[in-house]
Amino acid sequence: MKYKRYEYTPKTAIHQSDREVSWQEDYIIVLVGQRRVGKSYMLKMIRSIKEEDDNNNIIYVDKEKEQFDFIHNYQDLNEYIKSKWVKGKMNYILVDEIQDIEMFERIVRSFCTEPDAEVIVTGSNAKMLSSDLSTLPC
């Protein structure tokens, strides 16, 4: 049996100067850390919670699954996202192990400024921890 751990998901909210920032303020949520610490599980919990609202559209990519092997670079990811995009809904773009996608930074930057999109990604290697994401303007 799987349990939704609602008490963890608020902790993924972004905080700035002692005030909670809405996920709709052009932020990219990045879950980083070593392998096998629960980033993918946390992303799946967020997906499950967001799926409960009919006004949300979930676009989910798990680079550890064979079904997503065709996504090699940011262009492939862009095409996939656009094929799953639903106008009139809040589109949650969830990408697990995004560091496996070449030049992922370009597409993340592109979608984080869309008013009907939120971007949440996970990664576990040095590329994710480097300046690649810390310098992404939205």
C-alpha positions as CSV (number, residue, x, y, z in Angstrom):
1,M,0.0,0.0,0.0
2,K,1.3,3.5,-0.9
3,Y,0.6,6.5,1.3
4,K,0.5,10.0,0.2
5,R,2.7,12.0,2.5
6,Y,1.0,15.3,2.3
7,E,3.1,16.7,5.2
8,Y,6.2,16.5,2.9
9,T,4.9,18.3,-0.1
10,P,4.5,21.7,1.6
11,K,8.2,21.5,2.5
12,T,9.0,21.5,-1.3
13,A,7.4,25.0,-1.5
14,I,9.9,27.7,-2.1
15,H,10.6,30.2,0.6
16,Q,12.1,33.6,0.1
17,S,12.7,36.1,2.9
18,D,10.5,34.2,5.4
19,R,7.4,34.3,3.2
20,E,6.1,31.4,1.2
21,V,6.2,32.0,-2.5
22,S,3.4,30.7,-4.7
23,W,4.4,28.1,-7.3
24,Q,2.9,30.5,-9.8
25,E,5.7,33.1,-9.5
26,D,8.1,31.9,-12.3
27,Y,10.1,29.6,-10.2
28,I,11.6,26.2,-11.2
29,I,11.3,23.7,-8.4
30,V,14.4,21.5,-8.4
31,L,14.7,18.4,-6.2
32,V,18.4,17.5,-6.1
33,G,20.5,15.1,-4.1
34,Q,22.3,11.8,-4.2
35,R,20.8,8.7,-5.9
36,R,18.2,6.7,-3.9
37,V,17.3,9.4,-1.4
38,G,13.6,9.8,-2.6
39,K,13.6,12.5,-5.2
40,S,11.7,10.4,-7.7
41,Y,9.2,9.3,-5.0
42,M,8.7,12.9,-4.0
43,L,8.0,13.9,-7.6
44,K,5.5,11.0,-7.9
45,M,3.7,12.2,-4.7
46,I,3.5,15.7,-6.2
47,R,2.1,14.3,-9.4
48,S,-0.5,12.2,-7.5
49,I,-1.6,15.3,-5.5
50,K,-1.8,17.5,-8.6
51,E,-3.8,14.8,-10.5
52,E,-6.6,15.2,-8.0
53,D,-7.6,18.5,-9.5
54,D,-9.3,18.3,-12.9
55,N,-8.0,21.8,-13.8
56,N,-4.5,20.4,-13.9
57,N,-2.7,18.6,-16.7
58,I,0.3,16.6,-15.7
59,I,3.1,16.2,-18.2
60,Y,5.4,13.5,-16.7
61,V,8.8,12.3,-18.0
62,D,10.8,9.7,-16.2
63,K,14.2,9.3,-17.9
64,E,14.8,6.0,-16.1
65,K,11.8,4.4,-18.0
66,E,12.3,2.9,-21.4
67,Q,9.2,4.6,-22.8
68,F,11.1,8.0,-22.6
69,D,14.3,6.8,-24.3
70,F,13.4,8.9,-27.4
71,I,13.9,12.1,-25.4
72,H,17.6,12.9,-25.9
73,N,17.8,16.6,-26.0
74,Y,15.8,19.8,-25.3
75,Q,14.2,19.7,-28.8
76,D,12.8,16.2,-28.1
77,L,11.5,17.3,-24.7
78,N,9.9,20.4,-26.2
79,E,8.1,18.3,-28.8
80,Y,6.9,15.9,-26.2
81,I,5.6,18.7,-23.9
82,K,3.8,20.5,-26.7
83,S,2.1,17.2,-27.7
84,K,0.8,16.8,-24.2
85,W,0.0,20.5,-23.5
86,V,-3.7,21.3,-22.7
87,K,-4.8,24.9,-23.1
88,G,-7.1,26.2,-20.4
89,K,-5.5,24.0,-17.7
90,M,-2.5,24.4,-15.4
91,N,0.2,22.3,-17.0
92,Y,2.6,20.7,-14.5
93,I,5.8,19.7,-16.3
94,L,7.5,17.0,-14.1
95,V,10.8,15.6,-15.3
96,D,12.6,12.9,-13.4
97,E,16.4,12.7,-13.9
98,I,16.5,15.8,-16.2
99,Q,20.3,15.8,-16.4
100,D,20.0,12.9,-18.9
101,I,18.5,15.4,-21.4
102,E,21.1,17.4,-23.4
103,M,20.8,21.2,-23.0
104,F,17.7,20.7,-20.7
105,E,18.3,24.3,-19.4
106,R,16.9,25.8,-22.6
107,I,13.5,24.1,-22.4
108,V,13.2,24.6,-18.6
109,R,13.8,28.4,-19.1
110,S,11.2,28.5,-21.9
111,F,8.4,26.9,-20.0
112,C,9.0,28.5,-16.5
113,T,7.7,31.8,-17.8
114,E,4.4,30.5,-19.2
115,P,1.5,31.6,-17.0
116,D,-0.2,28.2,-17.2
117,A,2.8,26.1,-16.5
118,E,4.9,25.0,-13.5
119,V,8.2,23.1,-13.9
120,I,9.4,20.6,-11.3
121,V,12.5,18.5,-12.0
122,T,14.8,16.1,-10.3
123,G,18.4,15.4,-10.8
124,S,21.3,13.6,-9.1
125,N,24.6,14.4,-10.6
126,A,27.1,17.2,-10.6
127,K,25.5,18.8,-13.7
128,M,22.4,19.5,-11.6
129,L,24.4,20.9,-8.8
130,S,26.5,23.1,-11.0
131,S,25.7,26.6,-12.1
132,D,23.5,25.4,-14.9
133,L,20.3,25.8,-12.9
134,S,21.4,28.5,-10.6
135,T,21.8,30.9,-13.4
136,L,18.5,30.2,-15.2
137,P,16.5,33.4,-15.5
138,C,12.7,33.0,-15.8
